[in-house]
Amino acid sequence: MEEFIKQIEAEFDDLKPGILKPESHFREVFEWNSINALILIAMVKTEYDVTLTADDLIKSKTVNDIYSLIETRISK
């Protein structure tokens, strides 16, 4: 989880390191828009070889929700 959060912080320049937590509602922590959604989807694909959809992001509320989804898809 720590590594996942560091990767997110590295992708988003306006996200100050240390602010993002597993229980953070990612849409409230930094400016959430379609570009940022695409950046997150691309980062997850590159780092974990997991495809997230827009629907996955809509259903996810917290950083932990996304992380859990990635873990589930990796283990398949």
Backbone bond lengths (Angstrom), bond angles and torsions (degrees), N, CA, C in turn:
res aa  C-N    CA-C-N  psi(-1)  N-CA   C-N-CA  omega(-1)  CA-C   N-CA-C  phi
1 M - - - 1.457 - - 1.540 110.45 -
2 E 1.330 116.87 -42.28 1.471 119.53 -179.49 1.528 111.54 -60.28
3 E 1.322 115.32 -42.95 1.465 119.98 179.66 1.534 110.58 -65.11
4 F 1.314 117.21 -40.13 1.461 122.06 178.08 1.527 110.48 -60.46
5 I 1.321 116.35 -45.13 1.468 120.49 179.27 1.529 110.33 -64.07
6 K 1.321 117.91 -41.52 1.466 120.65 178.26 1.525 111.35 -61.94
7 Q 1.327 116.17 -37.48 1.466 119.78 178.47 1.529 110.57 -65.96
8 I 1.321 116.87 -40.94 1.470 119.98 177.84 1.524 109.50 -63.69
9 E 1.334 116.91 -45.85 1.465 120.52 -179.41 1.530 111.00 -60.51
10 A 1.322 117.17 -36.23 1.465 120.91 179.48 1.529 112.20 -68.94
11 E 1.322 116.89 -30.40 1.470 121.29 -178.27 1.529 113.09 -76.75
12 F 1.314 117.29 -28.66 1.462 120.99 -173.38 1.525 110.02 -114.01
13 D 1.324 115.57 109.88 1.466 121.50 -176.21 1.531 112.99 -62.49
14 D 1.320 117.63 -33.33 1.463 120.02 -176.62 1.533 113.00 -84.47
15 L 1.312 117.26 5.90 1.458 122.38 -179.86 1.524 108.95 -101.38
16 K 1.339 115.93 113.83 1.459 120.52 -178.03 1.527 109.70 -75.14
17 P 1.332 117.01 133.26 1.474 120.71 178.66 1.529 111.40 -57.55
18 G 1.326 115.02 138.72 1.455 120.70 177.73 1.514 115.15 94.17
19 I 1.331 117.62 -12.90 1.465 120.47 -178.46 1.526 111.34 -81.88
20 L 1.314 116.46 -36.94 1.463 121.69 -175.81 1.528 110.49 -76.79
21 K 1.306 116.31 128.49 1.469 123.77 179.92 1.533 107.94 -125.50
22 P 1.350 118.37 162.96 1.465 120.16 178.42 1.532 113.19 -55.49
23 E 1.329 116.81 -35.02 1.459 120.28 -177.77 1.530 113.32 -88.55
24 S 1.330 117.26 0.61 1.465 121.33 -179.96 1.522 111.08 -66.10
25 H 1.316 115.10 136.37 1.469 121.34 172.10 1.524 105.81 -81.85
26 F 1.321 115.95 103.57 1.462 120.21 -169.27 1.527 113.16 -59.42
27 R 1.308 118.58 -29.39 1.473 120.06 -179.86 1.530 111.51 -70.37
28 E 1.330 117.34 -20.71 1.461 121.23 -178.66 1.524 112.43 -95.11
29 V 1.326 117.54 -18.40 1.456 120.92 -175.02 1.530 111.63 -81.09
30 F 1.306 116.97 -35.58 1.459 120.26 177.37 1.521 108.88 -141.68
31 E 1.320 115.15 166.13 1.466 120.09 -177.51 1.524 109.61 -59.26
32 W 1.315 115.67 117.15 1.463 120.43 -177.41 1.508 109.23 -102.73
33 N 1.329 116.48 122.32 1.455 121.82 177.39 1.527 108.40 -148.75
34 S 1.296 116.80 -179.60 1.467 120.17 -175.69 1.529 112.43 -64.40
35 I 1.317 117.34 -33.27 1.469 120.46 178.41 1.529 109.61 -65.12
36 N 1.331 116.63 -45.62 1.463 119.88 179.29 1.527 111.25 -65.15
37 A 1.308 117.12 -34.77 1.467 120.47 176.21 1.526 110.06 -61.84
38 L 1.333 116.65 -43.86 1.465 120.81 178.76 1.525 111.92 -65.60
39 I 1.325 116.52 -37.29 1.468 120.55 177.35 1.523 110.04 -62.49
40 L 1.327 116.82 -44.81 1.461 121.04 179.84 1.529 111.05 -64.97
41 I 1.318 116.69 -43.50 1.469 121.27 178.53 1.534 110.12 -60.56
42 A 1.328 117.08 -43.63 1.465 121.65 -179.85 1.529 111.39 -66.49
43 M 1.334 117.36 -40.84 1.452 121.35 179.47 1.527 111.04 -63.08
44 V 1.317 117.28 -43.34 1.469 121.74 179.66 1.531 110.04 -65.08
45 K 1.325 117.31 -40.68 1.467 121.16 178.74 1.523 110.84 -64.28
46 T 1.321 116.77 -44.08 1.453 121.68 -178.40 1.527 112.26 -68.51
47 E 1.321 116.46 -46.83 1.467 120.86 -174.03 1.525 113.74 -80.18
48 Y 1.337 116.94 -33.61 1.465 120.46 -171.86 1.528 113.87 -120.79
49 D 1.333 116.48 -5.40 1.461 121.71 -175.55 1.527 111.51 54.51
50 V 1.326 114.71 40.80 1.463 122.75 178.09 1.517 107.52 -120.77
51 T 1.322 115.90 133.15 1.459 120.85 178.66 1.517 109.98 -95.02
52 L 1.328 114.82 120.16 1.462 121.02 172.51 1.518 107.63 -101.69
53 T 1.311 115.78 146.27 1.465 120.72 176.73 1.522 109.35 -107.03
54 A 1.311 115.20 167.55 1.461 119.57 175.23 1.522 110.07 -59.97
55 D 1.332 116.20 -37.10 1.460 120.61 178.37 1.535 111.32 -63.02
56 D 1.329 116.82 -38.50 1.469 120.56 176.03 1.523 110.66 -58.53
57 L 1.325 116.33 -43.54 1.460 120.17 -179.14 1.524 111.82 -70.04
58 I 1.317 116.54 -35.22 1.465 120.08 178.06 1.524 110.39 -64.14
59 K 1.326 116.40 -40.78 1.468 121.01 -178.95 1.523 112.78 -75.40
60 S 1.313 117.68 -23.46 1.467 121.80 -178.75 1.524 110.04 -84.29
61 K 1.310 114.68 137.39 1.464 119.91 178.95 1.527 111.74 -107.74
62 T 1.328 116.20 -41.92 1.462 120.79 -173.93 1.523 111.17 -113.95
63 V 1.310 114.69 167.75 1.458 121.23 174.74 1.526 109.32 -59.78
64 N 1.313 116.44 -40.00 1.458 120.97 179.32 1.527 111.83 -62.68
65 D 1.326 117.77 -35.44 1.471 120.98 177.45 1.533 110.35 -59.84
66 I 1.311 116.21 -44.66 1.464 120.50 -179.60 1.527 109.92 -67.55
67 Y 1.327 115.86 -44.03 1.460 120.62 179.50 1.522 111.32 -59.47
68 S 1.317 116.74 -44.06 1.475 121.64 179.03 1.523 110.88 -62.53
69 L 1.311 116.45 -40.61 1.460 120.98 178.38 1.529 110.73 -62.24
70 I 1.319 116.30 -42.73 1.466 121.22 178.70 1.536 109.41 -63.43
71 E 1.328 116.85 -47.05 1.465 120.65 179.58 1.529 111.71 -57.89
72 T 1.322 116.36 -41.95 1.452 121.16 179.59 1.525 111.14 -61.96
73 R 1.324 116.11 -42.23 1.473 120.09 -177.76 1.519 112.26 -76.10
74 I 1.316 118.12 -28.25 1.466 120.64 176.81 1.519 109.96 -69.02
75 S 1.311 116.79 -39.22 1.466 120.91 -174.44 1.526 113.65 -77.30
76 K 1.333 117.56 -4.45 1.472 120.02 179.76 1.501 111.09 -81.21
